[in-house]
Amino acid sequence: MKRGVVGIIANPESGRDIRRLVAHASVFDNMEKVSIVERLLLILQELGVKRVIGMPETFGIIPGAKRAVEEHLNIEVDLIDMKIFGDWRDTYKATEILREEASAIVVIGGDGTNRIVAKACGDTPIMPISTGTNNVFPYMIEATIAGEAVAAIATGVVAPDEGTYRTKRIELFENGKLRDIALIDAAATTHSFVGSKAVWKPEYLRELVVTRCSPSNIGLSSIAGVLKEVREEDDFGLYLEIGDGRPVKAPIAPGVFKRVHIGGVREIAIEEEVAIHTSPTLFALDGEREVEMSGKITAKLTRRGPRVIDYRKTLRLAAERGFFEG
């Protein structure tokens, strides 16, 4: 990783999925993402970052932001030289490159975008800024504050070991082989095809594993959250059987409360592996139908998720060290 270099991954598709039609989710306009990047560039420059490297994408979020503030910009802003597919492969490839080239990566998207980044970022710290539909993982944070914390990490004023924390994740195994991961929730469903990806019909849910949950969440993790709150710092998650039993109501999509029947719920510890009995199944990972699995399926809760910048702690340490003086 190179000191003083920040990567930016801005997903033009986050906040724009089918839940705008089947639920009541708001559209997160790409021009607002441009505005977020504008503020990031100006703050990163002010606080000593020398170079920004961005993911190219179909809308042109980073080039648009650069043009808007160009007369005030003194730092180098480049795009990665890579082929654009217009899907998750762009995020994954860009993350692989930024893992080696940047001191920190800003991720502008929702749970799904951050899940892809988490699969490729290694130990490079990330700053997740919420612009998606399900936003349990990323921060609801003003870009100015996010930029301050990223700059403190990228310039070395605060070391990653001091200003970040390692998140939990769910690892899914098929016949003993790791197939995929989720950062917040993994749901075994009876859906027969990926389709529009989003999940909003609880009658298709059979089993649910969550790393964290709260009644204040939106999405599948809210089903567990109305029963018990689990925080990121807690060294356990929850496993739920769904279909028969105790009825609860949960906000599984924006503006949509659904009744879900809970057959059983129990805590699972870090490094504990649980059997998934729904096989074959189409898994919804962080709210989106992603991967078909069959045979012997297990889910393991680990603390091998991405390293996330703790912006409150980072900014406190940076202030104590005079980062904002002069």
Steps between C-alpha positions, in 0.01 A plus 500: 500500500624849417480772764300808406296319231125446533280278283135572425243243389167666416229261384264671250240225551472517880166634619332420167378137518150352461402598856417841353210322328391227742560695821533870578877550487630836389725534196851611590585725208843464341540876502496483880782246478688750285445759772631257763818447299541876453504551876733205548753635250509844659537366855761240408702769326474737797625232738808382316391222263715514186309277258155352449439195281142419399307214347377575147128435454217564259371830642827686548461592868865576572572685171186707562615591850847585377363737235274672753785592738791506254587867552549430873678167457874452545520124557530232236171324418522197271281212390616140498580377149266202480223354287150597615225235512235706677447244778660357816815402311599867476483540878693180563778577251536860616524386861772249415704781344431757772593248768859533377501864389309688773535554874121499542194444281179704513199289400188688388215249492283272711541159663531324164779725373692463824463123486682491166771734628540282810583199282802676346630777731720287727641708787459837327267714717167604353265790570145391402264791421135405472319555168317170455167339593605283792755704690583305814871466424596847366493818706232764461766769505568838343778470242694784663537304826575176314771680301665632817528151647623348174767770469621434854547130418641554150764751614611281790395737777288215636620145434250243368549288812391800708215640296324198350315190613461158340138419418313173517391303198309184410690238302288255299633154422368246250628145561790645697602762241466874562249635246421854607469747787254750646572796726160538669259219414482177303154356432426154363197538272277288281531741209575311178682777314705814567273729300499856633715386798313696768304302762172644630270195534552326838313188388813400307727521807601186688816570703684818591847566644594853609824659621317795655141614525277764653136604490630821339636308197336475158519168317510135596717560807207694650317166540763394751529854634144517629581196715847591628753774427850387401773762453811487285719478809308200638687175448191311388227508240156338464354204312125493428267234364216660302165372385305379805473622855500838670375784273688829492475806277817649353594771244654275234498780240452878518140572596414128507419315824443126457390228739763227535462180701805404705539130581816540705785737577838450663832672541802384303853578615798623300647203305186295564363315198128426461331258263262645239220249449342664193676324214501572214452869563551840346677718756419866545819669616466842660151525359565385142452157343849399395608137514340157456629225729420134559636199682640557850473871576642673807539859615783619722514828692852649497680827559669495162298784352659819368692748714267800542609847607356599838453865412423617854810342650715600203396864516550512876854365466572730205387805698715400798800479265448843350371386162266796470742768619640766267 
